[in-house]
Amino acid sequence: MTISGTLRLGAALALAGAIVVPAMAESIHGKTEKAEAQIPVCSHRIGSAAIYEPQNNWWAGLGLESPEALIKVFVMRSGCFTLLDRGKGFSVAQQERELASSGELRQGSNIGKGQVKAADYVIVPDIVSKNSDAGGTNIGGLLGGFIGGGAGAIVSGISIHSSTADVVLTVTDVRSSEQVAMEEGHGSKSDVGFGVGGGGWWGGGVAGLGVDNYQHTEIGQVVTLAYIEAYTKLVTDLHGISDNASADNAQQSVTMAKPGHMYTQPGGHGKVVRKLDAGMMLYPTGNKDGVWWEVTDELGNKGWASSLLFELAK
């Protein structure tokens, strides 16, 4: 090939690169922006939530961090829940409380019992378990890591070969143990563009939150997209739920600290329904008149008793 021919070929390749690279960059930018826009932003908080990782450590074999950190990012971005720490931060807080109870902290530190906010809901991020009937791999009890080895291995709902992920998010009411929502999400390589390095859909700035590998690896971005879909559906499911889970649930049971009586009317008026012995368990209905609470016993009797005689059941 002549020198002039070589120069013409080089120019043609450079021109092709100038056309293809920006087009690819635009494609990635558009897809990642779309993914970010899918995360819902709530006008008010549904309640307080703690994120717990599933028992099956499926993420380790993929070189990913726990999905707990990923869902925390979603919750913080959406503002749909008050996020509670029940992980490493909470463990350190407990150490501070132990110092306070032993008298080691300075006076006026204001650390003690009755200050920890209760979680209304527990959110667990997991993957969809496939079985042989569904064309997947019947994994039984997944202990983490690759199954079968090789690039085509499937870790339950995650396919390494085709870069797809099927995930699930569940929300459980802490007080009633009722599973109030469960949503699945799907992500695949065809749904998102993959750049070298890049900031991911979150636009960077999350390196300290433990989601680096979700941001910078192909399978991590696929799993992220699947969880975005599941979280979006989840918030839609919970849109009509009350934002006062504590008041909506049954009152915590009480026991009689001292003997007393159950009356048909508050204030000790009306007929005596029954005698209440110390240690007897009662269930408040939520109706109150001063210190007098309407309660039921284990036999279904209903009446009013003085809360001054109660203590919380242990």
N, C-alpha and C positions, 0 to 999 in steps of 0.2 A: 504493500500500500504506500502511495506517495505521501510526502509530508503534508501537502495541502489536503489530501483525503483524510489523513489522520486528524488534522485540525478540524475539518468539517464534522467528522464523527464525534470528536470531543465536544464540539459546540452543540451538536444535536443531543448528546447525552446530558450535557449541562442544562439545556433548555427543558428536557424531559423531567430532570430532577427538580427544576424550578417550578414546574407545573404540578408534579405529583405530590411533593412534600407538603406544600401549602394546602392542597386539597385534603390530604390525610389529616393534617393538623386541624383543619376546619371540621372534619368529620368527627374526630375525637372530641374537640371542644363542644360541638353541638350535642353529642350524645351524653357527655358527662354533665353538661348544664341541665339537660333534660332529667337525668337521674337525680340531681340535686333538687330540682324543682318538685320532684315527687314527694319529698319529705314534707308532711303536713305541719303547719304551724297552728297551734290551738289558741283561741281567744281567751281561754281560762284553763286552769289546771284541773285535770280529772281527779287527781288525788296524789298521794305519795306512793312511790314505787321503789322497790329494791330489785336489782338485776342479779340473778344467780346463774352461774354457768351450769350446763347439763353435766350429768355424771359421766357420760361417755366422752372421753377426751379425744374426739375425732379430729380436732384442729392441729394437734401436734404433728401428726404424720404428713400434714400438708405444709408444714413450716409456718403456720399462722399462729397469732396470739389467740387467747380466749375470745369468743364472740361477745362475752360480757362487756368488754371495753368498747366494741363497735356499737352495741345497742345503747350504751351510755352516751355516746356521741349523738346518736339520733334523738335521744330523750332531751339532751341539753339543747340541741338545735331547734326542736319542735316546741318546747315549753309546755308539752301536754301533761307532764307529771313533775312533781317535786322529787328530784332524784336523791335517794338515800344511799349512803355508803355502808355496805355490809361486808366489805372486803378488807384489804390491808389497812386502809385509812381508819376503818372502824376498830380494828385490832389495836392500832396505836392509840386511838381515843380511849379504849378500854384500859390501857396501861396508865393513861393520865388519870382516869377515874380511880384506879387502884391506889395511885399516889395520893389522891385527894382523900380517899377513905382511910388511909393510914396516917393522915395528918402531915404529910410531907410537903404539901403545896402551901404557898403563902396565903395568909388570911385575905379574904375577899376575892379569891379566885373564882367563886361561883360555879363550882363543878360538883355535882352530886346526883342523887337519885331523882327520878321523875323528870329528867330533861331530854331524854332521847325520844325523838319523834317516831311514832309507830308507822310502819309501812301499811298502806291500805291494800296494795297489790304486790305480787311477786311476778316478775316477767322472766321467762326462761327461753333463751334462744337455742334451738336444736336443729337437727337435720331430719329430713323425711327418710324413714327406714324403708328401703325397697325390699321386695321379696321376689322369688323366682317366678311367681305367677304374673308379676308386673313387668317381667323382662329385665329385672335388675339382679342383684346378688343377695341371696338370703344370708344375712350377716349374723342373725341370732343376737348374742350379747356383744356389742361392739366395744372393744377395749382400746381403740385408737390405732393409728398407723395405717399403712396401706394393707389392702387385702388382696392377696394373690400376687402382689408385686408388679413391677413394670409400669410403663407409662399409661397403659389402658386400665389400670386398677380402678375400682370403684370403692369409695369409702361411703357406705350407705347411700345417701342422696347426692353425693358429689362424684362426678365423673372426671377423672384427670385427663383422659384421652380427648374427650369432646369439649372439655372446659364448660361443664354445666353444673348447676347446683340447685337442689330443691331443699328449702329450709322451712322451719316452722317456728312460730312465736306463740307462746301460751301465756295467758294472764290469769292468775288465781287470786281470788278474794281471800285475804289473810284470815279474816274473822270467821267466815262461813266455810272456807276451803272450797267454795264453788269455783269451777273453772268458767270464768265469765267470757272468755274469748280465746279463739285459736285460729290462726291464719297461716296459710302456706304462701311461700314466695318462690319464684323461679328466676334464675339468671343464667345467661349463656354468653359465650364469646361473641356471638353475632349481635348481641344487644348493646355492646359497649366497645369503644375503641381503646386500644392499648398502646400507650406511648412509652418511650424509654425515659425513666425517671418520672417526670411530670408531677403535678400536684394532686392528681386524682380529683374526684368530684367535689371534695371538701375544700379545694383551693389552697391546700397546704396549711401549716401552722398547727398540726395535730400530732407532731412527732412524740410529744410527751404523754399522749393519751393511750399508748399501747396498741395502735392500729396501723403501724408502719407497713407491715406485710400485706394488709388488706389494700393499702394504697398503691404499693409498688410491684405487686406480683399479679400475674394474669389470673390465676385461680382465686386470689384474694379479692380482686375487683369483681369477679363473677359472683362470689359469695356475698359481697357487699350489695350488689345489685339485687340479689334475691332477697336479702333482708330488708332493703328499702321497700320492695314491693309488699312484703309481709307486714312491715311496720305501718305502711300507708293503709292497708286494709284493716289492720288492728285498730288504729285510731278512728277509722270510719265506724267500725263495729261498736266502739265505746262512746260514740258521739252522744247518744241519748241516755247514757248512764248518769246517775246522780253524782254530784261532786262532793257528797258528804257520806262516804262509805261508813264512817263510824256511827252516825245517827241512824242510817238505814238498816244496819244489822241489829240483831237481837242484843239486848243488854247483857253484859257479863253477869254470870250467876253470882249469888252471894250466899254466905252461910250465917246462921244466927250465932253471934258471939256471946249473947246472953239470952236466956229464955224470955218469951213474950207471947203475944197473942195476935192472931189474924182477925181483922174486923171487916164487916160488910161496908163500912164507911170510913173515910180518913179521919184522923184526929181521935181515934179510939172510940168512935161513935158507932151505933148500930149493934147488930148481934155479933157475938164471937163466932167466927167460922171454925176456928180450931186453936188449940194450944200449940205454940212453937217452941220446941226444945233446943237447947244449945247444940250447935253442930249441924242442925238441919239445913239442907240446901234449898234455896228459893230462887225463882227466876223472875226478875223484874219485867213488867210489860212495857215500861217506858212512861207510864202515867205517874205523875207526882203531884203532891199537894203539900208544899213545905217539906218537912222532914219525913212525911208519910209517903210511902211508895206502894203502888199496886203490884202485887206479886202473885205467882202461882207456885204450888208445890208439886212434887213428883207424882201426886195422885190426881192432879188436875183441879184442886181447890183453888179458888181465886179470892183475894181480899186485900186489905190494906194492913201494912205493918210499919212500925217506926224504923227508919234507916239508922237511927242511933244505936240500934241493937245489932246492926249488920257488920260484916267484914267481907272483903272480896274473897270469893272462893279460890283456893289454891290447888 
